[in-house]
Amino acid sequence: MKDACGRDINYLRLSITDRCNLRCHYCLPPGGVALRSHADILRYEELLTLMRVAVTLGIVNFRITGGEPLVRRGVVDFIAAAAAIPGVGDLALTSNGQLLAGMAAPLKAAGLRRVNVSLDTLRPWRYRSLTRGGQLQAVLAGLEAALAAGLHPVKVNCVVMRGVNDDEMAEFADLSRDRPLHVRFIELMPLGHAAGAGPDSLVTSAEIRERLAAAVPVDKAEITGHGPARYYRLPGAKGTVGFISPMTEHFCPGCNRLRLSADGRLYPCLAFTSEVDVRGPLRAGATEAELAGLFRQALTGKPRGHELGEAYTEAKLRQMSSIGG
């Protein structure tokens, strides 16, 4: 399925919950946000219906997100049902890693192919502070469990923030040396609660690459994925180091995705308020052909590019945790 700009849309991010077991500073305010009622959240069978519709349109790659997807009961059975849909290509999941150690093997057995783990610091005291109570050791154990289960690739997503964790970049890069971990440095986006951080918090990918190159040379590399990261490899490393640059090196011309929020709204772009309600029609008995029309309608609102660099303001944007990041 192509959008008005001729981009091939083949990737859907599905948020299955707006709940999370952490309260990361750049994602949520200290008291969290108002959660939607259980009745507002799409049921698993509804999500599976929408996945089947998406496949008929050529959207065959899926990423399960939240909130934190592993806090929702029945997620392993949902993954198994999703993996069994004819035509599904890639099936991945993004997690904060707190519950991953005990679930990596069952998720792999259910049909999950790969996992991304959000991790912004390797220092236990800083991790507790940034996440408002999270345990770093649980995340590290989750990474080891994911590798042991055979999930591949296992990616580590690190949002770099000036004066917060930008002193740890070399340590993160070192994670890729001895194990097939793929560390991605992500520029901070002024979305939701992070909008208040201000432009001075941004550490650009160019600066990160320059600072890493001063310590160790890196070579270009390629790994499995459907996103905008550019990958490099430290000499002799088993994994890679990647860069995602939404603010300074726009990848909008190659954007291939739609997003489905946990409460059943299709978003053509994370950084715009345009949305299409699919929950209402779905529960009113819409046919799969009618639901396919809603996917096409969502594409009409997909912009050529975002304008996040124009102003650091929370504006009307929903919290990233409610959209699926």
C-alpha positions in Angstrom: 0.0 0.0 0.0 1.4 3.4 -1.0 0.6 6.8 0.4 0.2 10.1 -1.5 4.0 10.6 -1.5 4.6 7.2 -3.1 6.0 5.7 0.1 5.4 1.9 0.5 3.6 1.5 3.8 4.3 -2.1 5.0 4.8 -1.6 8.8 2.3 -1.2 11.6 3.1 -0.5 15.3 0.3 -1.7 17.6 0.1 -0.4 21.1 -1.7 -3.1 23.2 -1.9 -1.1 26.4 -1.4 2.5 27.7 -0.2 1.1 31.0 3.5 1.0 32.1 5.4 -0.2 35.1 7.9 2.7 34.9 7.5 6.5 34.9 10.5 7.6 32.8 11.1 11.3 33.1 11.0 12.1 29.3 7.9 10.0 28.8 5.5 10.6 31.7 5.0 13.2 34.4 5.6 12.0 38.0 2.0 11.2 38.6 1.5 9.4 35.3 -1.3 10.3 33.0 -5.0 9.5 33.0 -5.4 5.9 31.9 -8.2 4.8 29.6 -10.8 2.4 30.9 -10.5 -1.3 30.0 -13.6 -0.9 27.8 -11.7 1.7 25.7 -8.8 -0.6 25.0 -8.9 -2.8 22.0 -9.5 -6.5 22.9 -7.0 -9.0 21.6 -9.5 -10.4 19.1 -10.0 -6.9 17.7 -6.3 -6.4 17.3 -6.0 -9.6 15.5 -8.9 -8.6 13.1 -7.1 -5.4 12.3 -3.8 -7.2 11.7 -5.6 -9.5 9.2 -7.0 -6.5 7.5 -3.6 -4.8 7.4 -2.0 -7.9 5.8 -4.5 -7.7 2.9 -3.2 -4.2 2.3 0.4 -5.3 2.2 1.2 -4.3 5.7 3.0 -7.4 6.8 5.5 -6.2 9.4 4.3 -5.6 13.0 5.8 -4.3 16.2 3.9 -4.7 19.5 4.3 -1.7 21.8 2.6 0.0 24.8 2.9 1.6 27.4 4.8 -1.6 28.4 3.3 -4.5 26.4 4.4 -7.2 28.8 2.2 -5.9 31.6 -0.9 -6.9 29.7 -2.2 -10.3 30.7 -2.3 -12.9 27.9 0.3 -11.2 25.8 2.1 -14.5 25.0 -1.1 -16.1 23.7 -1.7 -12.9 21.7 1.7 -13.2 20.1 1.1 -16.8 19.2 -2.2 -15.9 17.5 -0.6 -12.9 15.7 2.2 -15.1 14.4 -0.3 -17.6 13.0 -2.0 -15.0 10.8 -1.2 -16.0 7.2 1.0 -13.4 5.5 2.5 -11.9 8.6 6.2 -11.3 7.9 8.1 -9.8 10.8 6.7 -9.8 14.3 8.7 -7.7 16.9 8.2 -6.2 20.3 9.5 -3.1 22.2 9.8 -3.4 26.0 11.4 -1.6 28.9 12.8 -5.0 29.9 11.6 -5.1 33.5 9.6 -8.4 32.9 11.5 -9.7 29.9 13.8 -12.2 31.8 10.9 -14.5 32.6 9.0 -14.0 29.3 11.7 -14.1 26.6 11.6 -17.9 26.1 7.8 -18.1 26.0 7.6 -15.2 23.6 10.1 -16.8 21.3 8.2 -20.1 21.4 5.0 -18.2 20.6 6.5 -16.8 17.4 8.1 -13.5 18.4 11.1 -12.9 16.2 13.0 -10.0 17.8 12.9 -7.5 20.6 13.9 -3.9 21.2 14.7 -2.9 24.8 14.6 0.7 26.0 17.6 1.4 28.2 19.0 4.9 28.8 21.7 4.3 31.4 23.9 1.6 32.7 24.3 3.0 36.2 21.8 1.6 38.7 21.3 4.8 40.7 20.7 6.8 37.5 18.3 4.2 36.2 16.3 4.3 39.4 16.1 8.1 39.0 15.3 8.3 35.3 12.6 5.6 35.6 11.4 6.6 39.0 12.0 3.3 40.7 13.0 0.8 38.0 15.7 -1.9 38.5 18.6 -1.9 36.0 19.5 -5.5 36.9 16.1 -6.7 35.7 16.7 -5.1 32.3 20.2 -6.6 32.0 18.8 -10.0 32.9 16.1 -9.5 30.3 18.7 -8.8 27.6 20.6 -12.0 28.5 17.3 -14.0 28.4 16.4 -12.6 25.0 19.8 -13.6 23.6 19.5 -17.1 25.2 16.0 -17.6 23.8 17.2 -16.9 20.3 15.4 -13.7 19.6 17.4 -11.9 16.9 18.3 -9.2 16.6 18.2 -7.9 20.1 18.3 -4.1 20.0 19.0 -1.6 22.8 17.3 1.8 22.4 19.1 4.6 24.2 17.7 8.1 24.1 20.6 10.5 24.6 20.0 13.6 26.7 22.6 16.3 27.3 23.6 16.5 30.9 21.7 13.4 31.8 23.3 10.3 30.2 25.5 11.6 27.4 28.6 10.7 29.5 27.8 7.0 28.9 27.9 6.6 25.2 31.2 4.8 25.0 29.9 2.3 27.7 26.8 1.7 25.6 28.8 1.1 22.5 30.9 -1.4 24.4 27.8 -3.6 24.9 28.1 -4.5 21.3 31.6 -5.9 21.5 31.2 -9.3 23.1 27.5 -10.1 22.5 25.3 -9.7 19.4 23.6 -6.7 20.9 22.6 -3.8 18.6 22.8 -0.5 20.4 20.9 2.4 18.9 21.4 6.0 20.0 18.2 8.0 19.5 17.8 11.8 19.3 15.4 13.2 21.9 12.1 14.2 20.3 10.0 17.0 21.8 6.9 14.9 22.2 4.5 14.7 25.1 6.2 15.3 28.4 9.6 15.6 26.7 8.5 18.8 25.0 9.5 20.7 28.2 13.1 19.5 28.0 14.0 22.2 25.5 16.4 22.2 22.5 19.5 22.3 24.8 18.8 18.7 25.8 19.2 17.4 22.2 22.5 15.6 21.5 22.6 15.1 17.7 23.6 11.9 16.1 26.5 13.7 14.4 27.9 14.7 17.7 27.5 11.2 19.1 29.3 9.7 16.1 32.0 12.2 16.4 32.5 11.6 20.1 32.5 7.8 19.6 34.9 8.0 16.6 37.4 9.9 18.7 37.6 6.8 20.9 37.3 3.9 18.4 36.9 3.6 14.7 33.6 2.2 13.3 32.6 0.5 10.1 29.3 0.5 8.3 27.1 -2.5 9.0 23.6 -3.9 8.1 21.2 -5.8 10.3 17.5 -6.9 10.1 15.0 -4.1 10.7 12.3 -2.0 9.1 13.2 1.4 10.6 15.4 4.4 10.0 18.6 3.5 11.9 22.0 3.5 10.3 24.4 0.9 11.7 28.1 0.7 12.3 30.3 -1.9 13.8 33.2 -1.5 16.2 36.3 -3.5 15.1 35.7 -7.2 15.9 32.4 -6.5 17.6 29.6 -9.2 17.5 26.9 -6.5 17.6 26.5 -3.0 16.1 26.0 0.6 17.0 23.2 2.5 15.3 21.9 6.0 15.1 18.3 7.2 14.8 18.1 10.9 13.9 14.5 12.2 13.8 15.5 15.8 14.6 18.6 16.5 12.5 18.6 13.9 9.6 14.9 13.5 8.8 14.0 10.0 7.6 10.4 11.1 6.7 10.9 10.5 3.0 11.4 6.8 3.7 8.8 6.4 6.4 6.9 3.1 6.0 4.6 2.9 8.9 1.3 3.6 10.6 0.6 3.4 14.3 -2.4 2.0 16.1 -3.1 3.3 19.6 -4.3 1.0 22.3 -7.7 2.7 22.2 -8.1 2.0 18.5 -7.0 5.1 16.6 -4.8 4.9 13.5 -2.0 7.6 13.4 -0.2 8.2 10.1 2.6 10.1 12.0 3.8 10.2 15.6 4.3 13.9 15.4 0.9 14.9 14.1 -2.6 15.0 15.7 -4.3 13.5 12.6 -6.1 10.2 13.6 -8.7 7.8 12.4 -11.0 6.0 14.8 -11.2 2.3 14.0 -12.6 1.0 17.3 -16.0 2.6 16.8 -16.6 1.1 13.4 -15.1 -2.2 14.4 -17.4 -2.6 17.3 -20.3 -1.4 15.2 -19.8 -4.4 12.9 -17.7 -2.9 10.1 -16.7 -5.4 7.5 -13.0 -6.1 6.7 -13.4 -4.2 3.5 -14.8 -1.2 5.4 -11.9 -1.4 7.9 -9.5 -1.5 5.0 -11.0 1.7 3.9 -10.2 3.3 7.3 -6.5 2.3 6.8 -6.5 4.0 3.4 -8.2 7.0 5.0 -5.4 7.2 7.6 -2.9 7.4 4.8 -4.5 10.5 3.4 -3.4 12.3 6.6 0.2 11.1 6.4 2.4 14.2 6.0 5.4 14.5 3.8 7.5 15.3 6.8 7.3 16.3 10.5 7.8 19.8 11.8 9.2 19.0 15.3 12.1 21.3 14.8 9.8 24.3 14.5 9.0 24.5 18.2 9.6 22.6 21.4 6.0 22.6 22.7 3.7 20.0 24.0 0.9 21.5 21.9 -1.9 19.0 21.2 0.2 15.9 20.9 -0.8 12.9 22.9 1.7 11.3 25.2 3.9 8.9 23.4 2.9 6.1 25.8 -0.7 6.3 24.6 0.3 6.2 20.9 3.0 3.5 21.1 6.2 5.5 20.6 
